[in-house]
Amino acid sequence: MATCLPQRDGSQSSDGRDSPRGARPVRREVIHAEHRFDGIIGHSAALTAVLAQLELVAPTDATVLLLGETGTGKELLARALHTRSARHARPFITLNCAAIPTGLLESELFGHEKGAFTGAMTQRLGRCELANGGTLFLDEIGDLPLELQPKLLRVLQDHAFERLGSARTLHTDVRVVAATHRDLPAMVQQGTFREDLYYRLHVFPLTVPPLRVRRDDIPVLVQHFAQQYAHQLHKPLAPMPAEVMEALVHYDWPGNVRELQHVIERAVILSAHGVLCPQVPARSPEARSAAPVAPQSETLGPRAVGWQRHRRRVQRGAFLRGCGSPLLLRGHVPDAQSDRRQSHHGLQCLCVTRLLSVQVERKQITKGCAVECQDRRQAYELAGNSIHT
């Protein structure tokens, strides 16, 4: 388990701390953390504390549970754990438990034999088998179906599993790193997540701070993303006004680093005249008040509302009272434009006896609505008229 990686990291840290020049080497090392932590950028106290714990647990084989909101960079931390471990030369296999249908998730995780189910034409190795000797990163572990959780628990405890459609037990040497944005203890209380699996995953939890907690990292991230997309789009790196950067720093970023990345990408695409001006939302989505829903009367207008009320009365009479006191409409039904005029004259009706099989079909046309009988022949016969009259 011992490798030269921790010694090399310790020597770098001791250079910054023991150097007579003091804080300058340490600050340079922390700000350019992407060189040591695979693209993890920042120097805030919250991020530095997480990276310090990552350095301690990375050389071990302990199961790590990454907790945090969506877009905080949990997969980057998982890759950093793998890179700084003794398994860095072995595969790093990822599986998003929320992105695969439930019926296929077992096959993706444990593999299947030929003929195990319809369409299984060949044998397929699962992610647990592909990650043998390396690291298996299970993203969105909170979305793992309840029926698959005991099988994952067996992998964590005994490193054993069976392919779908096989009775032969296979063994794998894999380190599991899981991540979720869900509240797993609450899911345990609700019975949607196994308690024993939770405690087996909760060996070394790491909570990734949201971007609103590490506002000191926003200018560094903005510069990094601006340089990245300016290089990709072959555009000169434009300066950013100070007031825009101030707005970026004070925004809450509910989408965290991913949202900031997309805002900067859009700003680089739209940059003109050598100025980079990201469009910062005025308020966070959770702080926005919902747009008031206009009442139906204001949306449809008085004529349409009058016609809808009239149509409901006609349907109520045709369906609810049709069997007890028969009713058959004759003539045309007034549309929205003639509703006021027809309301004074009433509706011409013809009583018939026991209308049981007449179905009313409504059609929306350009000038209003019309109520018709689906079976016109039966309606005319019941009314005592000929089909040709």
C-alpha positions in Angstrom: 0.0 0.0 0.0 2.9 2.3 0.6 3.9 4.4 -2.4 6.2 7.3 -3.2 3.2 9.6 -3.9 2.6 10.7 -0.3 6.3 11.3 0.2 6.5 13.4 -2.9 3.4 15.4 -1.7 4.9 15.8 1.7 8.1 17.2 0.3 6.2 19.7 -1.7 4.3 20.8 1.3 7.4 21.0 3.5 9.0 23.2 0.9 6.2 25.7 1.2 6.0 25.6 5.0 9.7 25.4 6.0 11.0 27.9 3.4 12.3 31.1 4.9 10.3 33.0 2.3 7.2 31.9 4.1 3.7 32.1 2.6 4.6 32.9 -1.0 5.4 29.3 -2.0 2.4 27.9 -0.1 0.1 30.4 -1.8 1.4 29.6 -5.2 1.0 25.8 -4.6 -2.6 26.2 -3.3 -3.8 28.6 -6.0 -2.4 26.3 -8.7 -4.0 23.3 -7.1 -5.1 22.0 -10.5 -1.5 20.8 -11.0 -1.7 18.5 -8.0 -5.4 17.7 -7.9 -6.4 17.1 -11.5 -8.1 20.4 -12.4 -9.5 21.2 -8.9 -9.0 25.0 -8.7 -9.2 27.2 -5.7 -7.5 28.4 -2.6 -10.4 29.0 -0.2 -10.4 27.7 3.3 -13.3 25.4 2.7 -11.8 23.8 -0.4 -8.3 23.5 1.2 -9.8 21.6 4.2 -11.4 19.1 1.9 -8.2 18.6 -0.2 -6.3 18.0 3.0 -8.6 15.2 4.0 -8.4 13.8 0.4 -4.6 13.6 0.7 -5.0 11.6 3.9 -7.5 9.0 2.6 -6.2 8.7 -1.0 -3.3 6.3 -0.4 -5.7 3.9 1.5 -8.3 1.5 0.2 -11.1 2.9 2.4 -14.5 3.5 0.8 -15.1 7.2 0.3 -18.6 8.8 0.2 -18.6 12.2 -1.5 -21.5 14.4 -0.4 -22.5 17.8 -1.9 -24.8 19.6 -4.2 -25.0 19.1 -7.9 -22.2 20.8 -9.9 -19.6 21.0 -7.0 -17.1 18.8 -8.7 -17.5 15.4 -6.9 -16.3 13.5 -9.9 -13.1 15.6 -10.0 -12.4 14.6 -6.4 -13.1 11.0 -7.2 -10.5 11.1 -10.0 -8.1 12.8 -7.7 -8.5 10.0 -5.1 -7.7 7.5 -7.8 -4.7 9.4 -9.2 -3.1 9.8 -5.8 -3.7 6.2 -4.7 -1.7 3.0 -5.3 -4.3 2.0 -7.9 -3.5 5.0 -10.2 -2.1 2.7 -13.0 -5.3 0.6 -12.9 -8.7 1.5 -14.5 -11.0 4.2 -13.1 -14.5 3.1 -14.0 -17.5 5.4 -13.6 -21.2 4.5 -13.4 -24.0 7.0 -13.0 -26.8 5.2 -11.2 -29.4 7.8 -12.2 -28.6 7.7 -15.9 -29.3 4.0 -16.6 -32.7 2.4 -16.6 -33.4 0.2 -13.7 -33.8 -2.9 -15.9 -30.3 -2.5 -17.3 -28.5 -1.3 -14.2 -27.8 -4.7 -12.8 -26.3 -5.8 -16.1 -24.2 -2.7 -16.3 -22.9 -3.1 -12.7 -22.4 -6.9 -12.5 -22.4 -8.0 -16.2 -24.5 -10.8 -17.8 -24.0 -14.1 -19.5 -25.0 -15.0 -23.0 -28.7 -15.7 -23.2 -29.4 -14.3 -19.7 -32.3 -12.2 -21.1 -33.8 -11.3 -24.4 -31.2 -9.6 -26.5 -28.2 -10.8 -24.6 -26.4 -12.2 -27.6 -22.9 -12.2 -26.0 -21.3 -12.2 -22.6 -20.7 -8.8 -21.1 -18.5 -7.8 -18.3 -19.9 -5.4 -15.7 -18.3 -2.3 -14.2 -17.3 -4.2 -11.0 -15.3 -6.7 -13.1 -13.9 -4.0 -15.4 -12.6 -2.0 -12.4 -10.7 -5.0 -11.0 -7.6 -3.7 -9.4 -8.7 -0.1 -9.8 -11.4 2.3 -8.6 -15.2 2.1 -9.2 -16.9 5.5 -9.0 -20.6 5.2 -8.4 -22.2 8.6 -9.0 -25.7 9.4 -7.7 -25.6 6.3 -5.4 -28.8 7.6 -3.8 -30.7 6.6 -7.0 -29.6 3.0 -6.8 -32.7 0.8 -6.8 -33.5 -0.9 -3.5 -33.4 -4.4 -5.0 -29.7 -3.9 -6.2 -28.5 -2.5 -2.9 -27.9 -5.9 -1.2 -25.7 -7.0 -4.2 -23.6 -3.9 -3.9 -23.3 -4.4 -0.2 -21.9 -7.9 -0.9 -19.3 -6.4 -3.2 -18.3 -3.9 -0.5 -18.1 -6.6 2.2 -16.9 -9.7 0.4 -15.7 -8.4 -3.0 -17.9 -11.1 -4.6 -20.7 -11.0 -7.1 -22.4 -13.0 -9.8 -23.1 -12.1 -13.4 -26.7 -11.9 -14.4 -27.8 -15.4 -15.6 -24.8 -17.1 -13.9 -24.5 -19.1 -10.7 -20.7 -18.8 -10.6 -19.3 -16.4 -7.9 -16.7 -14.0 -9.1 -14.3 -12.0 -7.0 -13.0 -8.5 -7.7 -10.4 -6.3 -6.0 -12.0 -2.9 -6.4 -12.1 0.3 -4.4 -15.5 2.0 -4.3 -16.0 5.7 -4.3 -19.6 6.9 -4.2 -21.2 10.3 -4.6 -24.6 11.7 -4.1 -26.5 15.0 -3.6 -29.3 13.3 -1.7 -29.9 13.1 2.0 -29.1 9.5 2.6 -30.0 9.4 6.4 -33.4 10.7 5.5 -33.7 8.1 2.8 -32.8 5.4 5.4 -35.6 6.7 7.6 -38.0 6.5 4.7 -37.0 3.0 3.8 -35.7 3.8 0.3 -32.0 3.2 1.2 -30.6 0.3 3.2 -29.2 1.2 6.5 -26.4 -1.4 6.4 -25.3 -0.1 2.9 -25.3 3.4 4.2 -23.0 2.6 7.1 -20.8 0.6 4.7 -20.4 3.5 2.4 -20.0 6.0 5.2 -16.5 4.9 6.1 -14.8 8.2 5.1 -17.3 10.9 4.1 -16.2 14.1 2.4 -18.6 17.0 2.0 -17.8 19.1 -1.0 -18.6 22.8 -0.3 -20.9 24.7 -2.6 -19.5 27.6 -4.6 -21.4 30.1 -2.5 -19.3 29.0 0.5 -16.0 29.4 -1.4 -16.5 32.9 -3.0 -12.8 33.5 -2.9 -12.4 30.9 -5.6 -14.8 32.6 -8.1 -12.2 35.0 -9.6 -9.7 32.2 -10.1 -12.4 29.9 -11.7 -13.6 32.7 -13.9 -10.0 33.3 -15.2 -9.5 29.6 -15.7 -12.7 29.1 -17.7 -12.2 32.3 -19.7 -8.7 31.1 -20.8 -10.0 27.6 -21.6 -12.8 28.7 -23.8 -10.9 31.6 -25.4 -8.3 29.0 -26.5 -11.0 26.6 -27.8 -12.8 29.3 -29.7 -9.6 31.0 -31.0 -10.6 34.3 -29.4 -8.4 36.8 -27.7 -8.8 36.8 -23.9 -10.9 39.9 -23.3 -10.7 41.8 -20.0 -13.7 41.8 -17.6 -15.1 44.9 -16.0 -14.6 45.1 -12.2 -18.3 45.6 -11.5 -19.1 42.4 -13.5 -16.6 40.4 -11.5 -18.2 41.8 -8.3 -21.6 40.6 -9.5 -20.2 37.2 -10.2 -18.7 36.9 -6.7 -21.9 38.0 -4.9 -24.2 35.6 -6.9 -25.3 32.5 -5.0 -24.7 30.1 -7.9 -27.3 27.4 -7.2 -25.7 25.3 -10.0 -22.3 25.8 -8.4 -19.1 25.4 -10.6 -21.0 23.9 -13.5 -23.3 26.9 -13.7 -20.4 29.3 -13.5 -18.6 27.4 -16.3 -21.5 27.6 -18.6 -22.0 31.4 -17.9 -18.3 32.0 -18.8 -18.5 29.9 -21.9 -21.5 31.8 -23.1 -19.7 35.1 -22.3 -16.7 34.1 -24.3 -18.9 33.2 -27.3 -20.7 36.6 -27.1 -17.6 38.7 -26.3 -17.1 41.6 -28.7 -14.9 44.7 -28.8 -12.5 43.1 -26.5 -14.8 43.1 -23.5 -16.0 40.0 -21.6 -19.4 40.7 -19.9 -21.1 37.5 -18.5 -24.8 37.8 -18.0 -25.3 37.3 -14.3 -28.8 36.4 -13.1 -30.3 39.1 -10.8 -31.3 36.5 -8.2 -30.9 32.9 -7.5 -33.7 30.6 -8.9 -34.8 29.6 -5.4 -35.3 33.3 -4.5 -37.4 34.1 -7.5 -41.1 34.4 -6.9 -43.3 32.4 -9.2 -45.0 34.3 -11.9 -48.7 34.9 -11.0 -51.1 32.8 -12.9 -53.8 34.8 -14.6 -57.3 33.7 -13.9 -59.1 31.8 -16.6 -61.5 34.7 -17.1 -58.6 37.0 -17.9 -56.9 34.5 -20.1 -59.9 33.5 -22.3 -61.9 36.7 -22.4 -65.6 37.3 -21.5 -67.0 35.7 -24.7 -65.0 32.5 -24.4 -65.8 32.2 -20.7 -69.5 32.7 -21.4 -69.4 29.9 -24.0 -67.5 27.6 -21.7 -70.1 28.1 -19.0 -72.9 27.5 -21.5 -71.1 24.3 -22.9 -70.8 22.9 -19.3 -74.5 23.5 -18.8 -75.3 21.7 -22.1 -73.1 18.7 -21.2 -74.5 18.5 -17.8 -78.0 18.3 -19.2 -77.1 15.8 -21.9 -75.2 13.4 -19.7 -76.6 13.7 -16.2 -80.2 14.1 -17.0 -80.3 12.3 -20.3 -81.3 9.0 -18.9 -84.0 10.4 -16.5 -85.5 13.2 -18.6 -84.3 12.7 -22.2 -82.9 15.7 -24.1 -81.8 16.0 -27.7 -80.2 19.1 -29.1 -81.5 20.4 -32.4 -80.2 23.2 -34.5 -76.7 24.7 -34.1 -75.0 25.4 -30.8 -74.0 29.0 -30.4 -70.2 29.8 -30.7 -68.2 32.4 -28.8 -69.2 35.2 -31.2 -72.9 34.6 -31.0 -73.2 33.5 -27.4 -74.6 36.9 -26.1 -77.3 36.9 -28.9 -78.2 33.2 -28.4 -78.5 33.5 -24.7 -81.6 35.7 -25.1 -83.4 33.3 -27.4 -82.4 30.1 -25.6 -81.6 26.8 -27.2 -84.0 24.9 -29.4 -84.6 21.5 -28.1 -86.6 18.4 -29.1 -87.6 15.9 -26.4 -87.3 12.3 -27.2 -87.8 9.2 -25.1 -84.9 7.3 -23.4 -81.9 8.5 -25.3 -79.3 6.0 -24.1 -76.7 5.5 -26.9 -76.1 9.0 -28.1 -72.5 10.1 -27.6 -71.5 13.7 -27.8 -68.3 14.6 -29.6 -66.8 18.0 -29.2 -64.7 19.6 -31.9 -62.8 22.8 -31.6 -63.1 24.8 -34.8 -62.0 28.3 -35.7 -65.2 30.0 -34.8 -66.1 28.1 -31.6 -67.2 24.7 -30.6 -70.0 22.4 -31.8 -71.7 19.5 -30.1 -72.6 16.7 -32.4 -74.0 13.2 -32.0 -71.6 10.5 -33.0 -74.3 8.1 -34.1 -76.5 10.5 -36.1 -78.6 7.7 -37.6 -79.7 6.4 -34.2 -80.4 9.9 -33.0 -82.6 10.7 -36.0 -84.5 7.4 -35.6 -85.1 8.0 -32.0 -86.4 11.5 -32.8 -88.9 10.0 -35.3 -87.2 11.6 -38.3 -85.8 10.1 -41.4 -82.0 10.2 -42.1 -82.7 12.3 -45.2 -84.8 14.9 -43.6 
